[in-house]
Amino acid sequence: MKHEYFETESATIDLDRQRRCGFPEVIYGEGKTAESIVEIASELYRRGIDVLATRVSEEKAGYALPRLRRVCSQCYYNEVARILRVPRNDANRGMYVGRVAVVTAGTSDLPVAEEAVETLKWMGIDVELVQDVGVAGPQRLQAKLPLLQDVDAIVVVAGMEGALPSVVGGYVSAPIVAVPTSVGYGAAFGGVAALLGMMNSCASNVTVVNIDAGFKGGYVAGLISKRISDFAEQSYREGVNDSRSNTVFGGRKSNR
């Protein structure tokens, strides 16, 4: 009988997560030792799981990378996002590939945005990163609007007063996942001002996740996109007017 979890010295890993929730368990690196991250990641990879580890410091990554590359030569670390990946090329991608845009208000928001980008890549979603288009220079967003018209969802990452998701929401029909960041001066209260501003957005297509939660914002947007792609693929496989599917979903087939 196949067990639905396995135990290491430091963790009990949920092997049934992908069947229940669509994607496997993610390693949260804060509070874990580098040795524990290596142990868990190695075991997941050996079981055919595409590994994503978030909030991994440079020091921990320096220990983990050479050891994990013995398991997977393509293992890499994004130091801006603080994400460690042990990728499997065959993971999470179907015939139709979803598309999500990640938009930042300012360069200071990039670490959180990069966390969302890496999460979406892990989910098998095509990502368009649009940087530094905050409300202080509205012409910058207007110039980038064509990039936001043919996506399944948009992750908008902003600090300060958190106004950007509302502005983007007024231009697009896609659902927006707003991610407040802790960027800002004293009255920003470590991202609370941005969080409250986003929660009070008058744009009907805006929903909000926690402060600095790039992983959560990317994951929610990725789930939206994945459901759309799954429907397109199911329609194609069942022979339901494929020309209609190509029209609705932009013909976004995987190159695989």
C-alpha positions in Angstrom: 0.0 0.0 0.0 1.4 3.4 -1.0 1.8 5.8 1.9 0.5 9.3 1.4 3.3 10.9 3.4 6.8 10.3 4.4 8.9 11.3 7.4 12.3 12.8 7.5 14.3 13.7 10.6 12.8 17.2 10.6 9.5 17.0 8.7 6.4 14.9 7.7 5.9 15.5 4.0 2.4 15.4 2.4 2.7 13.2 -0.7 -1.0 13.4 -1.5 -1.1 17.2 -1.8 -1.0 17.2 -5.6 -3.9 14.8 -6.0 -6.0 16.8 -3.6 -5.0 20.4 -4.4 -3.5 20.2 -7.9 0.1 21.0 -6.9 2.6 19.4 -4.6 3.7 20.6 -1.2 6.0 23.6 -1.1 9.0 23.9 1.2 8.9 27.1 3.4 12.5 27.8 4.0 12.3 30.3 6.9 12.9 28.5 10.2 14.3 25.4 8.5 18.0 24.5 8.5 19.8 24.2 5.3 20.3 20.6 6.0 16.6 20.1 6.4 15.9 21.9 3.1 18.3 19.6 1.3 16.9 16.5 2.9 13.2 17.4 2.1 14.0 18.6 -1.5 16.0 15.5 -2.3 13.3 13.2 -1.2 10.6 15.1 -3.1 12.6 15.1 -6.3 13.3 11.4 -6.0 9.6 10.9 -5.9 9.0 12.7 -9.1 8.0 16.0 -7.6 9.1 19.4 -9.0 10.5 21.2 -6.0 9.9 24.8 -5.0 11.4 26.2 -1.8 10.5 29.7 -0.7 12.1 32.2 1.6 15.5 30.5 1.4 18.4 32.9 2.5 21.6 33.2 0.5 23.5 31.5 3.2 21.2 28.4 3.2 21.2 28.4 -0.6 25.0 28.4 -0.6 24.9 25.2 1.4 22.0 23.6 -0.4 22.9 24.2 -4.1 26.0 22.1 -4.5 24.3 19.2 -2.7 21.1 19.4 -4.6 22.9 19.6 -7.9 24.1 16.1 -7.3 20.5 15.1 -7.5 19.5 17.6 -10.3 22.0 19.5 -12.4 19.3 22.1 -13.3 18.8 23.1 -9.7 19.0 26.9 -9.3 18.5 29.8 -6.8 16.8 33.2 -7.5 18.5 35.4 -4.9 16.0 38.3 -5.5 13.0 36.1 -4.9 14.9 33.9 -2.3 13.5 30.9 -4.1 15.3 27.6 -4.6 14.1 25.3 -7.4 14.8 21.7 -8.2 12.9 21.5 -11.5 11.6 18.5 -13.4 11.1 19.3 -17.1 8.0 17.0 -17.3 6.1 18.5 -14.4 2.8 20.5 -14.4 2.6 21.4 -18.1 -0.3 20.2 -20.2 -1.2 20.8 -23.8 -2.6 24.2 -23.2 -0.4 26.7 -21.2 -1.9 29.4 -19.0 -0.6 33.0 -19.1 -0.3 35.4 -16.2 1.1 38.9 -15.9 3.0 40.1 -12.8 3.0 43.9 -12.4 5.1 45.9 -9.9 4.5 49.5 -8.8 8.2 50.1 -8.1 11.6 48.4 -8.2 11.5 48.1 -4.4 8.6 45.7 -4.9 10.6 43.3 -7.1 11.6 40.7 -4.5 7.9 40.0 -3.8 7.1 40.1 -7.5 10.0 37.7 -8.4 8.6 35.3 -5.7 5.3 35.3 -7.6 7.1 34.8 -11.0 9.1 31.8 -9.8 5.9 30.3 -8.3 4.1 30.6 -11.6 7.0 29.1 -13.5 6.9 26.2 -11.1 3.1 25.8 -11.8 3.9 25.6 -15.6 2.4 29.0 -16.4 3.8 31.5 -18.9 4.7 34.7 -17.1 5.0 38.3 -18.3 6.8 40.6 -15.8 5.9 44.3 -16.1 8.1 46.4 -13.8 8.0 49.8 -12.3 4.6 51.2 -13.5 3.3 52.8 -10.3 0.7 55.5 -10.1 3.3 58.3 -9.7 3.9 57.9 -13.5 0.6 56.8 -15.0 1.9 57.0 -18.6 4.2 54.0 -17.9 1.2 51.7 -17.2 -0.6 53.0 -20.2 2.3 52.0 -22.4 2.3 48.5 -21.0 -1.5 47.8 -21.2 -1.2 45.7 -24.4 0.8 43.2 -22.4 -2.2 42.8 -20.0 -5.0 42.2 -22.4 -4.5 38.5 -23.2 -3.8 37.0 -19.8 -5.9 34.8 -17.5 -5.0 36.7 -14.4 -2.8 39.6 -13.2 -0.7 39.8 -10.0 -0.2 43.4 -9.0 2.5 44.0 -6.4 2.6 47.4 -4.7 3.6 49.1 -1.4 3.1 52.7 -0.2 -0.6 53.5 -0.5 -1.3 50.3 -2.6 -3.2 52.2 -5.3 -1.9 50.4 -8.4 -4.3 47.3 -8.4 -7.3 49.6 -8.5 -5.8 51.5 -11.5 -5.0 48.3 -13.3 -8.4 46.9 -12.5 -10.0 49.8 -14.4 -8.3 48.8 -17.6 -8.7 45.0 -17.8 -11.3 42.3 -17.6 -9.0 39.7 -16.0 -9.1 38.9 -12.2 -6.4 40.8 -10.3 -4.6 39.3 -7.3 -3.2 42.3 -5.3 -0.1 41.8 -3.2 0.7 44.6 -0.7 4.3 45.0 0.2 6.0 46.4 3.3 7.6 49.1 1.2 6.9 52.6 2.4 7.6 55.2 5.1 6.4 55.2 8.7 2.6 55.7 8.1 2.7 52.7 5.7 2.9 50.6 8.9 4.9 47.9 7.2 2.4 47.3 4.4 -0.8 47.6 6.5 -1.7 50.9 4.7 -1.3 49.2 1.3 -3.2 46.1 2.5 -6.2 48.2 3.6 -6.1 50.4 0.5 -6.3 47.2 -1.7 -9.0 45.7 0.4 -11.1 48.9 -0.1 -10.5 48.9 -3.8 -13.5 50.1 -5.9 -12.3 48.0 -8.8 -14.6 44.9 -8.8 -12.0 42.5 -10.2 -9.5 43.0 -7.3 -8.9 40.5 -4.5 -6.1 40.7 -2.0 -3.6 38.4 -0.3 -1.3 39.0 2.7 1.6 41.5 3.0 4.7 40.4 1.0 3.0 37.2 0.1 4.4 36.8 -3.4 4.1 33.1 -3.3 0.4 33.2 -2.4 -0.4 35.9 -5.0 1.3 33.9 -7.7 -0.3 30.6 -6.6 -3.8 32.0 -6.6 -3.3 33.5 -10.1 -1.8 30.3 -11.3 -4.8 28.3 -10.1 -7.1 30.5 -12.0 -5.0 30.2 -15.1 -4.6 26.4 -14.7 -8.3 25.9 -14.5 -8.8 27.8 -17.7 -6.1 25.7 -19.4 -7.5 22.5 -18.1 -10.9 23.3 -19.5 -9.3 24.1 -22.9 -7.4 20.9 -22.9 -10.4 18.8 -21.9 -12.5 20.4 -24.6 -9.8 19.6 -27.2 -9.5 16.0 -26.0 -13.2 15.5 -26.0 -13.5 16.9 -29.5 -15.7 19.8 -28.5 -15.2 22.3 -31.4 -11.5 22.9 -31.1 -11.8 26.1 -33.2 -13.9 27.6 -30.5 -11.3 26.6 -27.8 -8.6 28.2 -29.9 -10.7 31.4 -30.1 -11.5 31.6 -26.4 -8.1 30.6 -25.1 -6.0 32.3 -27.8 -4.7 29.0 -29.1 -2.1 28.9 -26.3 -0.8 25.4 -26.8 2.3 24.2 -25.1 5.4 23.7 -27.3 6.0 20.3 -25.6 
